[in-house]
Amino acid sequence: MTRQSITLTEQNDRWLKDHVANSGEYSSKSDLVNDLIRRARRIETINQKLAFAEESGFVESTPEAILEEFKNQLPD
């Protein structure tokens, strides 16, 4: 993994620390930040696909089939 140094506001640092301490999901602020970035990337991918779909017109697929296709194409 690449090591980075970032500067956070006190409020954001406090939020990260509290979330790590209280969630039980993350072992460190780095784990949490990486998860937030992964989620942001997924949202970005979904937004791009929605924009493309709006531009391309109507489709014959069901909403469930479209959602399943999106889920299969999301980055890990």
matplotlib code that plots the C-alpha trace (Angstrom):
import matplotlib.pyplot as plt

x = [0.0, 1.0, 1.6, 0.1, 0.1, -3.1, -4.2, -7.7, -9.8, -10.2, -13.8, -13.0, -10.2, -12.5, -15.2, -12.7, -11.4, -14.9, -16.1, -13.1, -13.5, -17.2, -18.1, -16.1, -15.8, -12.4, -9.0, -7.6, -8.4, -6.6, -9.1, -12.0, -10.6, -9.9, -13.5, -14.9, -12.9, -14.1, -17.7, -17.1, -15.7, -18.8, -21.1, -19.1, -19.4, -23.2, -23.6, -21.6, -23.8, -27.0, -25.8, -25.0, -28.4, -30.2, -28.4, -29.0, -32.8, -35.1, -34.1, -36.0, -34.3, -36.1, -35.0, -33.8, -31.7, -30.2, -29.3, -27.7, -25.6, -24.4, -23.5, -21.5, -19.5, -18.7, -15.0, -14.1]
y = [0.0, 3.6, 5.7, 9.2, 12.1, 14.2, 17.1, 17.0, 19.5, 18.9, 18.1, 15.5, 14.0, 13.7, 12.1, 9.5, 8.7, 8.4, 6.2, 3.9, 3.7, 3.2, 1.2, -1.9, -2.1, -0.5, -1.1, 2.4, 5.7, 4.4, 1.5, 3.9, 6.4, 3.6, 2.3, 5.8, 6.2, 2.7, 3.8, 7.1, 5.3, 3.0, 6.0, 7.7, 4.5, 4.4, 8.1, 7.7, 4.7, 6.6, 9.6, 7.3, 5.5, 8.9, 9.9, 6.6, 6.5, 3.6, 0.0, -3.2, -4.5, -4.7, -2.5, -5.6, -6.7, -3.3, -3.1, -6.6, -5.6, -2.4, -4.4, -6.9, -4.1, -2.2, -2.0, -3.9]
z = [0.0, -0.6, 2.5, 2.4, 4.8, 4.9, 7.0, 8.6, 10.3, 14.0, 13.5, 10.8, 12.9, 15.9, 13.8, 12.4, 15.9, 17.4, 14.5, 14.8, 18.6, 18.6, 15.5, 16.0, 12.2, 11.7, 13.4, 12.4, 10.8, 7.7, 7.4, 7.7, 5.2, 2.7, 3.1, 2.6, -0.6, -1.9, -1.2, -3.0, -6.0, -6.1, -6.0, -8.7, -10.9, -10.3, -11.1, -14.4, -15.4, -14.5, -16.6, -19.5, -19.2, -19.2, -22.4, -24.2, -23.8, -22.9, -22.2, -22.1, -18.9, -15.6, -12.7, -10.9, -13.8, -14.2, -10.5, -10.6, -13.6, -11.8, -8.7, -10.7, -12.3, -9.1, -8.0, -4.9]

ax = plt.figure().add_subplot(projection="3d")
ax.plot(x, y, z, "-o")
ax.set_aspect("equal")
plt.show()
